[in-house]
Amino acid sequence: MENKVLVETSARHVHLTEEHIAALFGEGAKLTHKKDLSQPGQFACQERVDIVGPKKTISNVIILGPARPESQVEVSLTDARVLGVPGMVRMSGDIAGTPGCKLVGPAGEVELTEGVIVAKRHIHMTPEDAANFNVADKEVVKVRIDSERSAELDDVVVRVSPKFALAMHIDTDEANATCAFGTCYGTVIKK
């Protein structure tokens, strides 16, 4: 399948620091592995938190492990509107100047001063994948979603690392708009 990439929907989720895991779930708490995700070493956890915004709360949001150096909340633009925070489209980890929120767990709460982002659509690739697609790390490409409601998505960032597995990640708003459900592929188009 030349220039084809699996398109996965990344639903709302939270990444936490060790300190915030302890604050939300109790001293000494560890994240409980529920299932592996497509990216090596990444996993969905049993633990859930509530995201509290100025307008509303979104309850029972999944945490992804392992622990990270900075806590981060990834939501769709629709979720951001529900919470009442500005929807800032950013690459994962680029949280400076983003809105914050309150996270509530069974053992306590954490007030994040920043860290709520709408993840910029991106493709994870190994260096071998990047060579096959003839693209480089941080290159911006287009992807035509091959679905019943096909559409071309622009401004897709290529992320290259030997730790990655080939997959494109879009949020639930983008998946709903393009019918990217089940096993769906996209065609990568160089700009």
C-alpha positions as CSV (number, residue, x, y, z in Angstrom):
1,M,0.0,0.0,0.0
2,E,2.1,2.8,-1.3
3,N,1.9,6.1,0.6
4,K,-0.9,4.7,2.8
5,V,-1.0,5.2,6.6
6,L,-3.4,3.8,9.2
7,V,-5.6,6.6,10.6
8,E,-6.3,6.3,14.3
9,T,-8.6,8.4,16.4
10,S,-7.1,9.8,19.5
11,A,-9.9,10.5,21.9
12,R,-9.7,12.9,24.9
13,H,-7.1,11.8,27.4
14,V,-4.7,12.9,30.1
15,H,-0.9,12.5,30.7
16,L,0.3,12.9,34.2
17,T,3.5,13.4,36.1
18,E,4.5,11.1,39.0
19,E,3.7,13.9,41.4
20,H,0.2,14.4,40.0
21,I,-0.5,10.7,40.0
22,A,0.2,10.7,43.7
23,A,-2.0,13.8,44.3
24,L,-4.9,12.3,42.4
25,F,-4.7,8.7,43.3
26,G,-2.8,8.6,46.6
27,E,0.8,8.5,47.8
28,G,2.6,5.5,46.2
29,A,-0.1,5.0,43.5
30,K,1.0,3.6,40.2
31,L,-0.8,3.7,36.9
32,T,-2.6,0.3,36.2
33,H,-1.9,-1.0,32.6
34,K,-5.2,-1.7,30.9
35,K,-4.2,-2.1,27.2
36,D,-1.3,-1.3,24.9
37,L,-1.7,1.5,22.4
38,S,-0.2,1.4,18.9
39,Q,2.8,3.5,19.9
40,P,5.4,1.2,21.6
41,G,5.5,1.6,25.4
42,Q,2.3,3.7,25.5
43,F,-0.7,2.3,27.3
44,A,-4.2,3.1,28.4
45,C,-4.7,2.9,32.2
46,Q,-7.6,1.8,34.4
47,E,-7.4,5.1,36.2
48,R,-9.8,7.9,35.2
49,V,-10.1,11.6,36.2
50,D,-12.6,14.4,35.8
51,I,-11.5,17.5,33.8
52,V,-13.1,20.6,35.4
53,G,-13.2,23.7,33.2
54,P,-14.8,27.2,33.9
55,K,-18.1,26.1,32.2
56,K,-18.5,22.4,32.6
57,T,-16.8,19.1,33.7
58,I,-16.0,16.2,31.5
59,S,-16.0,13.1,33.7
60,N,-14.3,9.7,33.6
61,V,-11.4,10.7,31.2
62,I,-8.8,8.0,30.6
63,I,-5.2,8.4,31.5
64,L,-2.4,7.3,29.2
65,G,0.8,5.9,30.6
66,P,3.6,6.0,31.3
67,A,4.1,9.1,33.5
68,R,5.4,12.2,31.7
69,P,7.7,15.1,32.7
70,E,4.7,17.5,32.4
71,S,1.0,16.8,32.8
72,Q,-1.0,17.4,29.7
73,V,-4.7,17.2,28.8
74,E,-5.6,16.5,25.2
75,V,-9.2,17.3,24.1
76,S,-11.0,18.1,20.8
77,L,-12.2,21.6,19.9
78,T,-15.7,20.5,20.8
79,D,-14.5,19.4,24.3
80,A,-12.6,22.7,24.8
81,R,-15.9,24.6,24.1
82,V,-17.7,22.3,26.6
83,L,-15.1,23.0,29.2
84,G,-15.1,26.7,28.5
85,V,-11.4,27.0,27.6
86,P,-9.7,28.3,24.4
87,G,-9.0,25.4,22.1
88,M,-5.3,25.8,21.3
89,V,-4.0,23.5,18.6
90,R,-0.5,22.3,19.5
91,M,2.0,19.5,19.1
92,S,2.1,17.2,22.2
93,G,4.4,18.6,24.8
94,D,4.1,22.2,23.5
95,I,2.0,23.5,26.4
96,A,3.6,26.9,27.2
97,G,0.9,29.6,27.3
98,T,-2.0,27.1,27.0
99,P,-5.1,27.1,29.3
100,G,-5.2,25.2,32.5
101,C,-7.9,23.2,34.2
102,K,-8.6,21.3,37.4
103,L,-8.2,17.5,37.5
104,V,-10.2,15.6,40.1
105,G,-9.3,12.0,41.1
106,P,-10.4,9.7,43.9
107,A,-7.7,10.9,46.3
108,G,-7.5,14.6,45.5
109,E,-7.3,17.3,42.9
110,V,-4.7,19.1,40.9
111,E,-4.9,22.6,39.5
112,L,-3.0,22.8,36.2
113,T,-2.0,26.4,35.3
114,E,-1.4,25.2,31.7
115,G,-1.5,22.0,29.6
116,V,-4.9,21.8,27.9
117,I,-4.3,21.3,24.2
118,V,-6.1,20.2,21.0
119,A,-3.5,17.9,19.5
120,K,-2.3,18.9,16.1
121,R,-2.8,16.1,13.6
122,H,0.3,14.2,13.0
123,I,1.9,11.0,11.7
124,H,4.2,8.8,13.7
125,M,7.0,7.2,11.6
126,T,10.2,5.3,12.1
127,P,13.2,6.5,10.2
128,E,12.6,3.6,7.7
129,D,9.0,4.7,7.2
130,A,10.1,8.3,6.6
131,A,12.6,7.1,4.0
132,N,9.9,5.0,2.3
133,F,7.5,8.0,2.3
134,N,10.4,10.4,1.3
135,V,9.6,12.8,4.2
136,A,11.6,14.2,7.1
137,D,10.9,14.9,10.8
138,K,8.7,18.0,11.3
139,E,7.8,18.1,7.5
140,V,4.2,19.1,6.9
141,V,2.2,17.0,4.5
142,K,-1.4,16.5,3.3
143,V,-3.4,13.3,3.9
144,R,-6.4,12.2,1.9
145,I,-8.6,10.2,4.2
146,D,-9.9,7.2,2.3
147,S,-13.4,6.8,3.7
148,E,-17.1,7.1,2.9
149,R,-16.7,10.8,3.5
150,S,-13.2,11.2,2.2
151,A,-11.5,14.5,2.7
152,E,-8.0,16.0,2.4
153,L,-6.5,17.1,5.7
154,D,-3.7,19.7,5.4
155,D,-1.0,20.7,7.9
156,V,-0.2,17.2,9.1
157,V,3.1,17.1,10.9
158,V,5.4,14.1,10.4
159,R,7.1,13.0,13.6
160,V,10.1,10.6,13.1
161,S,11.6,8.4,15.8
162,P,12.9,4.9,16.0
163,K,10.6,4.5,19.0
164,F,7.4,5.1,16.9
165,A,5.1,2.8,14.9
166,L,3.5,4.0,11.7
167,A,0.1,5.7,12.4
168,M,-1.6,9.0,11.8
169,H,-3.5,10.5,14.8
170,I,-6.5,12.7,14.5
171,D,-9.0,13.8,17.1
172,T,-12.7,12.8,17.5
173,D,-13.9,16.0,15.7
174,E,-11.7,15.2,12.7
175,A,-12.7,11.5,12.7
176,N,-16.4,12.3,12.8
177,A,-16.0,14.9,10.0
178,T,-14.3,12.3,7.7
179,C,-16.0,9.1,8.8
180,A,-12.5,7.7,9.8
181,F,-13.9,4.8,11.8
182,G,-12.7,1.2,12.2
183,T,-9.8,0.4,10.0
184,C,-9.3,3.5,7.9
185,Y,-6.3,4.5,5.8
186,G,-5.1,7.8,4.4
187,T,-2.9,8.6,1.5
188,V,0.1,10.8,2.3
189,I,0.6,13.6,-0.2
190,K,3.8,15.7,-0.2
191,K,3.3,19.4,-0.4
